[in-house]
Amino acid sequence: MSGKTSDINRVTKAIITISWKLIVLVLVILLFYEAVSRGYTFGYNLFYDTAVAEPPGMDMRVTIGEGEKLLNLAVAMEESGLVKDRYSFIIQCLFYEYGYRFMGYGNPVRAGTYLLNTSMTAKEIIITLRDGKVVEETEESGAVQ
């Protein structure tokens, strides 16, 4: 190889190396940004209790079966639009001692049909479910299974 060709190969290798380092750096920055924004959103939903909708909201009948798991309930409530995030709802349930059994503490998920509103905060929903304010089931529309 001539001296000119080896110089071109060296410069090309340096450019490719720098390009890969820049691509990796950009990916790390994007992942960091995504992690921070998702973490902030999760913390906001967890500690700043807001409703999904403004009052008057929309009434929904929620039917909870016997032996229902808290995770299944949280998924159904998120999909129906009653809570913003299923994972922060589960942690809030731990705060308000609902839906778990840990060393004798907490209340299990109570079966029944409940009337909930999209303008209720997660705390209000948990307290309604925890206190067992069951409504008479007159129609199946709007029921979350």
C-alpha positions in Angstrom: 0.0 0.0 0.0 1.1 3.5 -0.7 1.4 6.1 1.9 -1.6 7.9 0.5 -3.9 4.9 0.8 -2.8 4.2 4.4 -3.5 7.8 5.3 -7.0 7.6 3.8 -7.7 4.3 5.6 -6.6 5.9 8.9 -8.8 8.9 8.4 -11.7 6.8 7.4 -11.3 4.6 10.4 -11.2 7.6 12.7 -14.3 9.1 11.1 -16.2 5.8 11.5 -15.1 5.4 15.1 -16.2 9.0 16.0 -19.5 8.4 14.2 -20.2 5.3 16.2 -19.3 7.1 19.4 -21.7 9.9 18.5 -24.5 7.5 17.7 -24.1 5.7 21.0 -24.0 9.0 22.9 -27.2 10.2 21.2 -28.9 6.8 22.1 -27.8 7.1 25.7 -29.1 10.7 25.9 -32.5 9.6 24.3 -32.8 6.7 26.7 -32.0 8.9 29.7 -34.5 11.5 28.6 -37.2 8.8 28.2 -36.4 7.3 31.6 -36.5 10.8 33.3 -39.8 11.8 31.6 -41.5 8.4 32.4 -40.2 8.6 36.0 -41.5 12.1 36.4 -44.9 11.1 35.1 -45.1 8.0 37.3 -44.1 10.1 40.4 -46.6 12.8 39.5 -49.4 10.2 39.1 -48.4 8.5 42.4 -48.1 11.5 44.7 -50.3 14.2 43.1 -53.7 12.8 43.2 -55.6 14.0 40.1 -58.8 12.8 38.4 -58.8 11.5 34.8 -61.6 13.9 33.8 -63.0 17.2 35.1 -66.3 17.1 37.0 -69.0 16.0 36.4 -67.2 13.2 34.7 -68.8 10.0 33.5 -70.4 7.4 35.8 -69.3 3.8 35.4 -70.4 0.6 37.1 -67.5 -1.5 38.1 -68.1 -5.2 38.9 -65.5 -7.0 40.9 -65.7 -10.7 41.0 -65.0 -12.9 44.0 -61.3 -13.5 44.5 -60.3 -10.8 42.0 -56.6 -9.9 42.0 -55.5 -6.3 42.6 -53.4 -6.2 39.4 -56.4 -7.4 37.2 -58.6 -4.7 38.8 -55.9 -2.0 38.2 -55.6 -3.1 34.5 -59.4 -3.0 34.0 -59.7 0.4 35.7 -56.9 1.9 33.5 -58.4 0.4 30.3 -61.8 1.8 31.2 -60.4 5.3 31.9 -60.9 5.5 35.7 -57.2 5.8 36.6 -54.3 7.1 34.6 -51.7 4.5 35.5 -52.2 1.0 36.8 -48.8 0.8 38.6 -49.3 4.0 40.6 -52.8 2.9 41.4 -51.5 -0.4 42.9 -49.0 1.5 45.0 -51.7 3.9 46.1 -53.7 0.9 47.2 -50.8 -0.1 49.4 -50.8 3.5 50.9 -54.5 3.2 51.7 -54.4 -0.4 52.8 -56.6 -1.9 50.2 -56.4 -5.0 48.1 -53.5 -6.8 49.6 -52.6 -9.2 52.4 -49.2 -8.5 53.8 -48.5 -9.9 57.3 -52.1 -9.5 58.3 -52.5 -5.8 57.1 -54.7 -4.4 54.4 -58.1 -5.4 53.1 -58.7 -7.9 50.3 -60.4 -6.8 47.1 -64.1 -6.9 47.9 -66.5 -8.4 45.4 -69.5 -6.3 44.3 -70.7 -3.7 41.9 -69.5 -0.2 42.5 -70.6 3.2 41.0 -67.4 5.1 40.1 -66.9 8.3 38.2 -64.1 9.4 36.0 -63.8 12.7 38.0 -62.9 10.8 41.1 -59.3 10.8 42.2 -57.5 7.5 42.8 -57.8 8.1 46.6 -61.6 8.5 46.3 -61.9 5.3 44.2 -59.8 3.3 46.6 -61.8 4.6 49.6 -65.1 3.7 47.9 -63.8 0.2 47.1 -62.2 -0.3 50.5 -65.4 0.8 52.4 -67.5 -1.5 50.2 -70.1 1.1 49.0 -71.8 -1.4 46.7 -74.7 -0.3 44.5 -77.5 -2.4 43.3 -76.8 -3.8 39.8 -79.6 -2.7 37.5 -77.9 -2.8 34.2 -74.8 -4.3 32.7 -73.7 -1.3 30.6 -70.5 0.3 31.7 -69.4 -2.6 33.8 -65.7 -3.3 34.1 -65.1 -7.0 34.5 
